[in-house]
């Protein structure tokens, strides 16, 4: 499982001209699921995201988490995070899970993220053609792969 976490001043998701998610200060989380992803990965990753200290404290030091600032979160599924570009110029997505595997894991990820934060979060729609807008704050962008827990 891979995630790209972006600290944002604002973010939104639009599908077919309708805004389905809209937040102010918080995180935009792009999540990619592969067949090897597990409930253990979900628990570890959601806890890590909820507790990442990437927001400035009163001294401007990145010392606060999205939980600490009561920030908002949007989670968007993104299978392209598992793109393989080893051969040729056209990415292969063979590592990305098919919907029958990915959807239940994605839904579990969203529920676990809500549990970690103690509140509802917003999402895109799995498999939809989404327009994602964000104002990256910093910019601060963190990439996490559950297979490489650094």
Backbone as JSON, one array per atom type, in Angstrom:
{
  "sequence": "XXXXXXXXXXXXXXXXXXXXXXXXXXXXXXXXXXXXXXXXXXXXXXXXXXXXXXXXXXXXXXXXXXXXXXXXXXXXXXXXXXXXXXXXXXXXXXXXXXXXXXXXXXXXXXXXXXXXXXXXXXXXXXXXXXXXXXXXXXXXXXXXXXXXXX",
  "N": [[0.86, -1.17, 0.0], [0.57, 2.18, -0.84], [0.99, 5.64, -0.07], [0.49, 9.07, -0.73], [0.93, 11.91, 0.98], [-0.27, 15.08, 1.41], [0.18, 18.22, 2.78], [-2.24, 20.62, 3.1], [-3.68, 23.86, 2.4], [-6.12, 24.12, 1.39], [-8.35, 21.89, -0.31], [-10.02, 19.98, -2.85], [-12.39, 17.73, -4.42], [-13.77, 17.03, -7.5], [-16.33, 15.55, -9.38], [-17.63, 14.79, -12.45], [-18.38, 17.5, -12.79], [-19.48, 18.11, -10.32], [-18.81, 19.1, -7.06], [-17.55, 16.95, -4.72], [-16.09, 16.68, -2.45], [-14.56, 18.83, -0.1], [-12.25, 20.67, 1.57], [-10.61, 22.64, 4.13], [-7.78, 23.64, 5.91], [-5.6, 20.94, 6.29], [-5.13, 17.53, 5.32], [-4.51, 16.06, 2.15], [-4.85, 12.91, 1.02], [-3.56, 10.57, -1.07], [-4.13, 7.32, -2.01], [-2.85, 4.17, -2.83], [-3.58, 0.85, -3.64], [-2.48, -2.48, -3.46], [-2.42, -6.02, -4.34], [-1.06, -7.32, -2.29], [-1.57, -5.77, -0.1], [-2.76, -5.32, 3.25], [-4.9, -5.69, 6.19], [-3.31, -5.14, 8.35], [-1.43, -3.41, 7.17], [-3.14, -1.25, 6.65], [-3.91, -0.45, 9.26], [-1.4, 0.31, 10.34], [-0.61, 2.33, 8.51], [-2.73, 4.27, 8.57], [-2.58, 5.1, 11.23], [-0.01, 6.18, 11.24], [-0.32, 8.31, 9.39], [-2.31, 9.9, 10.66], [-0.91, 10.76, 12.86], [1.37, 12.03, 11.98], [3.7, 14.54, 12.4], [3.5, 17.28, 10.96], [2.57, 19.83, 10.83], [2.86, 23.26, 11.63], [3.85, 24.5, 14.86], [3.35, 26.97, 17.5], [5.78, 28.19, 17.23], [6.42, 27.85, 14.65], [7.55, 25.46, 14.03], [7.51, 22.21, 12.63], [5.6, 20.35, 14.36], [3.17, 19.42, 15.05], [0.33, 17.29, 14.6], [-2.25, 16.35, 12.19], [-4.37, 15.61, 13.74], [-3.83, 17.04, 16.08], [-4.28, 19.68, 15.29], [-6.9, 19.61, 14.69], [-7.51, 19.21, 12.02], [-8.76, 18.79, 8.62], [-9.45, 16.01, 6.37], [-9.04, 14.59, 3.17], [-9.44, 11.61, 1.41], [-8.29, 9.95, -1.4], [-8.59, 7.45, -3.81], [-5.96, 6.04, -5.73], [-4.78, 4.3, -8.16], [-2.62, 4.59, -9.82], [-0.38, 5.09, -8.34], [0.98, 2.77, -8.11], [2.37, 2.43, -10.44], [4.54, 0.95, -12.77], [7.5, 1.76, -14.28], [9.59, 0.57, -15.47], [10.07, -0.73, -17.97], [10.04, 0.56, -21.22], [7.96, 3.4, -22.2], [5.36, 3.54, -21.46], [3.5, 3.33, -18.64], [3.04, 0.45, -16.53], [0.4, -1.03, -14.76], [0.19, -3.33, -13.34], [0.7, -4.13, -10.72], [-1.2, -2.87, -9.19], [-4.2, -3.36, -7.38], [-7.16, -5.02, -8.52], [-10.58, -3.86, -8.76], [-12.31, -5.62, -7.19], [-10.71, -6.53, -5.12], [-9.48, -4.19, -4.24], [-11.5, -2.27, -3.53], [-12.88, -3.11, -1.05], [-10.64, -2.91, 0.69], [-9.94, -0.22, 0.41], [-12.27, 1.0, 1.42], [-12.09, 0.06, 4.04], [-9.75, 1.34, 4.79], [-10.58, 4.04, 4.77], [-12.54, 3.97, 6.83], [-10.91, 3.24, 9.0], [-9.21, 5.43, 9.07], [-11.02, 7.41, 9.81], [-11.61, 6.47, 12.35], [-9.08, 6.77, 13.6], [-8.88, 9.56, 13.57], [-11.15, 10.33, 14.87], [-13.38, 11.4, 13.71], [-15.54, 12.08, 10.86], [-14.29, 11.74, 7.54], [-13.59, 13.14, 4.31], [-14.03, 11.95, 0.93], [-13.01, 10.92, -2.38], [-14.43, 9.24, -5.2], [-14.25, 5.84, -5.6], [-12.55, 4.65, -8.4], [-13.6, 6.56, -10.1], [-13.43, 9.22, -12.57], [-11.74, 11.78, -11.51], [-11.39, 15.22, -10.6], [-8.94, 16.71, -8.95], [-8.2, 19.25, -6.8], [-5.83, 21.33, -5.19], [-4.23, 23.33, -2.72], [-1.16, 23.23, -1.96], [0.44, 23.33, 1.09], [3.31, 24.72, 2.02], [5.64, 23.83, 0.2], [4.51, 20.71, 1.54], [5.0, 17.4, 1.2], [4.65, 14.02, 1.68], [5.74, 10.74, 1.13], [4.69, 7.47, 1.58], [5.34, 4.03, 1.81], [4.04, 1.01, 2.65], [5.52, -1.28, 2.47], [8.06, -0.52, 2.78], [8.94, 0.63, 5.38], [10.11, 3.35, 6.4]],
  "CA": [[0.0, 0.0, 0.0], [1.34, 3.42, -0.92], [0.23, 6.87, 0.15], [1.1, 10.38, -0.89], [0.25, 12.78, 1.94], [0.05, 16.47, 1.13], [-0.37, 19.21, 3.71], [-2.93, 21.58, 2.25], [-4.47, 24.97, 2.95], [-7.45, 23.76, 0.92], [-8.37, 20.85, -1.33], [-11.37, 19.56, -3.23], [-12.54, 16.71, -5.45], [-14.94, 17.24, -8.34], [-16.65, 14.44, -10.27], [-18.67, 15.17, -13.42], [-18.8, 18.88, -12.55], [-20.04, 18.28, -8.98], [-17.82, 19.02, -5.98], [-17.97, 15.91, -3.78], [-15.29, 16.83, -1.23], [-14.02, 20.19, -0.02], [-11.71, 20.92, 2.91], [-9.66, 23.71, 4.36], [-6.49, 23.17, 6.43], [-5.55, 19.52, 6.62], [-4.35, 16.63, 4.48], [-5.02, 15.33, 1.0], [-4.15, 11.63, 1.03], [-3.76, 9.72, -2.23], [-3.78, 5.97, -1.54], [-2.81, 3.12, -3.84], [-3.71, -0.47, -3.02], [-2.02, -3.62, -4.27], [-2.94, -7.28, -3.83], [-0.36, -7.68, -1.05], [-2.01, -4.89, 0.98], [-3.48, -6.06, 4.28], [-5.48, -4.93, 7.3], [-2.16, -4.68, 9.14], [-0.93, -2.22, 6.46], [-4.12, -0.18, 6.86], [-3.78, 0.02, 10.64], [-0.12, 1.0, 10.49], [-0.57, 3.53, 7.68], [-3.66, 5.29, 9.06], [-2.02, 5.64, 12.47], [1.13, 7.01, 10.85], [-0.83, 9.55, 8.78], [-3.02, 10.7, 11.66], [0.02, 11.26, 13.87], [2.53, 12.7, 11.38], [3.85, 15.9, 12.91], [3.91, 18.08, 9.79], [1.95, 21.15, 10.92], [3.64, 24.16, 12.47], [3.38, 24.91, 16.18], [3.38, 28.43, 17.68], [7.1, 28.68, 16.83], [6.6, 27.54, 13.24], [8.24, 24.18, 13.9], [6.58, 21.12, 12.31], [5.54, 19.62, 15.61], [1.77, 19.08, 15.31], [-0.32, 16.39, 13.64], [-3.57, 16.77, 11.73], [-5.23, 15.44, 14.91], [-3.55, 18.13, 17.02], [-4.85, 20.94, 14.81], [-8.28, 19.32, 14.31], [-7.58, 19.45, 10.57], [-9.65, 17.97, 7.8], [-8.76, 15.06, 5.52], [-9.68, 13.97, 2.0], [-8.76, 10.42, 0.93], [-8.6, 9.67, -2.8], [-7.94, 6.24, -4.32], [-5.16, 6.34, -6.9], [-4.06, 3.1, -8.54], [-1.4, 4.94, -10.55], [0.77, 5.1, -7.43], [1.69, 1.5, -8.3], [2.88, 2.38, -11.82], [5.9, 0.47, -13.02], [8.03, 2.43, -15.47], [10.85, -0.11, -15.74], [10.23, -1.0, -19.39], [9.33, 1.44, -22.14], [7.45, 4.7, -21.75], [3.97, 3.42, -21.03], [3.49, 2.67, -17.32], [2.25, -0.75, -16.28], [-0.28, -0.97, -13.47], [-0.08, -4.72, -12.97], [0.77, -4.3, -9.26], [-2.38, -2.28, -8.56], [-5.3, -4.31, -7.21], [-8.41, -4.87, -9.25], [-11.63, -3.35, -7.85], [-12.88, -6.58, -6.23], [-9.79, -6.58, -3.97], [-9.14, -2.84, -3.78], [-12.62, -1.51, -2.93], [-13.03, -3.38, 0.39], [-9.48, -2.38, 1.41], [-10.08, 1.23, 0.4], [-13.33, 1.34, 2.38], [-11.54, -0.19, 5.37], [-8.79, 2.43, 5.03], [-11.36, 5.24, 5.11], [-13.13, 3.77, 8.17], [-9.83, 3.26, 9.99], [-8.74, 6.83, 9.14], [-12.03, 8.1, 10.62], [-11.4, 6.02, 13.73], [-7.85, 7.41, 14.08], [-9.1, 10.99, 13.74], [-12.31, 10.56, 15.71], [-14.4, 12.16, 12.97], [-15.74, 11.74, 9.45], [-13.4, 12.35, 6.56], [-14.18, 13.22, 2.98], [-13.38, 11.08, -0.04], [-13.42, 10.93, -3.77], [-15.22, 8.04, -5.49], [-13.34, 4.82, -6.12], [-12.62, 4.35, -9.83], [-14.17, 7.66, -10.89], [-12.54, 10.23, -13.15], [-11.86, 12.88, -10.54], [-10.57, 16.42, -10.71], [-8.48, 16.99, -7.6], [-7.56, 20.56, -6.7], [-5.25, 21.54, -3.88], [-3.25, 24.37, -2.48], [-0.19, 22.56, -1.11], [0.94, 24.28, 2.09], [4.71, 24.5, 2.35], [4.88, 22.58, 0.08], [4.88, 19.54, 2.33], [4.5, 16.18, 0.59], [5.31, 12.85, 2.26], [5.38, 9.49, 0.45], [4.88, 6.31, 2.46], [5.08, 2.72, 1.26], [4.0, 0.08, 3.79], [6.53, -2.31, 2.27], [9.36, 0.1, 3.07], [8.6, 1.48, 6.52], [11.26, 4.17, 6.8]],
  "C": [[0.9, 1.23, 0.0], [0.42, 4.6, -0.67], [1.11, 8.08, -0.13], [0.28, 11.32, -0.02], [0.69, 14.21, 1.67], [-0.63, 17.37, 2.15], [-0.96, 20.32, 2.85], [-3.58, 22.7, 3.05], [-5.92, 24.78, 2.55], [-7.31, 22.69, -0.15], [-9.82, 20.49, -1.64], [-11.29, 18.47, -4.29], [-13.85, 16.98, -6.18], [-15.1, 16.05, -9.27], [-17.83, 14.86, -11.13], [-19.25, 16.54, -13.11], [-19.38, 19.15, -11.18], [-18.95, 18.1, -7.93], [-18.32, 18.04, -4.93], [-17.19, 15.95, -2.46], [-14.64, 18.2, -1.26], [-13.55, 20.44, 1.41], [-10.87, 22.18, 2.93], [-8.39, 23.07, 4.93], [-6.54, 21.7, 6.83], [-4.67, 18.75, 5.66], [-5.17, 16.12, 3.3], [-4.18, 14.06, 0.93], [-4.55, 10.84, -0.22], [-3.29, 8.33, -1.82], [-3.89, 4.98, -2.69], [-2.75, 1.76, -3.18], [-3.23, -1.53, -4.0], [-2.51, -4.91, -3.62], [-2.3, -7.69, -2.51], [-0.77, -6.81, 0.14], [-2.89, -5.66, 1.96], [-4.1, -5.12, 5.31], [-4.37, -4.38, 8.19], [-1.56, -3.42, 8.5], [-1.84, -1.02, 6.71], [-3.98, 0.4, 8.26], [-2.51, 0.83, 10.84], [-0.13, 2.34, 9.77], [-1.52, 4.62, 8.18], [-3.17, 5.91, 10.36], [-0.86, 6.58, 12.16], [0.66, 8.34, 10.28], [-1.47, 10.46, 9.81], [-2.07, 11.37, 12.64], [1.27, 11.93, 13.31], [2.59, 14.14, 11.85], [4.41, 16.79, 11.8], [3.23, 19.44, 9.74], [2.74, 21.99, 11.92], [3.0, 24.44, 13.81], [3.49, 26.43, 16.28], [4.73, 29.03, 17.3], [7.4, 28.39, 15.36], [7.35, 26.24, 12.99], [7.21, 23.09, 13.6], [6.57, 20.14, 13.49], [4.13, 19.13, 15.93], [1.23, 18.17, 14.21], [-1.65, 16.98, 13.19], [-4.58, 16.59, 12.87], [-5.07, 16.62, 15.86], [-4.22, 19.43, 16.6], [-6.33, 20.81, 14.46], [-8.51, 19.6, 12.83], [-8.51, 18.48, 9.87], [-8.82, 17.07, 6.89], [-9.66, 14.66, 4.35], [-8.81, 12.77, 1.62], [-9.25, 10.13, -0.49], [-7.86, 8.41, -3.23], [-7.18, 6.6, -5.59], [-4.28, 5.14, -7.25], [-2.75, 3.42, -9.24], [-0.18, 5.07, -9.65], [1.59, 3.81, -7.56], [2.19, 1.33, -9.74], [4.3, 1.83, -11.84], [6.36, 1.1, -14.33], [9.35, 1.8, -15.91], [11.1, -0.3, -17.24], [9.42, -0.01, -20.22], [8.87, 2.73, -21.5], [6.0, 4.68, -21.32], [3.93, 2.67, -19.71], [2.59, 1.43, -17.3], [1.65, -0.64, -14.89], [-0.6, -2.36, -12.94], [-0.05, -4.96, -11.47], [-0.46, -3.75, -8.54], [-3.5, -3.31, -8.5], [-6.48, -3.99, -8.11], [-9.49, -4.46, -8.25], [-12.16, -4.35, -6.82], [-12.01, -6.75, -4.99], [-9.63, -5.18, -3.37], [-10.28, -2.13, -3.06], [-12.8, -1.83, -1.44], [-11.86, -2.83, 1.22], [-9.53, -0.86, 1.49], [-11.13, 1.67, 1.42], [-12.87, 1.12, 3.81], [-10.54, 0.9, 5.74], [-9.52, 3.69, 5.47], [-11.94, 5.11, 6.51], [-12.06, 3.84, 9.26], [-9.27, 4.67, 10.16], [-9.72, 7.64, 9.99], [-11.88, 7.73, 12.09], [-10.19, 6.72, 14.34], [-8.07, 8.89, 14.4], [-10.28, 11.31, 14.66], [-13.37, 11.41, 15.04], [-14.48, 11.68, 11.53], [-14.68, 12.42, 8.61], [-14.11, 12.36, 5.22], [-13.38, 12.35, 2.02], [-13.77, 11.48, -1.45], [-14.34, 9.73, -3.96], [-14.31, 7.03, -6.16], [-13.6, 4.59, -7.61], [-13.17, 5.46, -10.7], [-13.07, 8.51, -11.51], [-12.73, 11.49, -12.32], [-10.94, 14.03, -10.93], [-10.22, 16.81, -9.28], [-7.73, 18.32, -7.62], [-7.01, 20.71, -5.29], [-4.34, 22.75, -3.89], [-2.29, 23.76, -1.46], [0.45, 23.6, -0.21], [2.36, 23.91, 2.44], [5.64, 24.68, 1.15], [5.43, 21.5, 1.0], [4.19, 18.34, 1.7], [5.33, 15.01, 1.12], [4.81, 11.62, 1.5], [5.69, 8.34, 1.39], [4.48, 5.05, 1.72], [5.12, 1.73, 2.42], [5.0, -1.05, 3.66], [7.93, -1.82, 2.61], [9.16, 1.11, 4.19], [9.81, 2.24, 7.04], [10.81, 5.32, 7.66]]
}
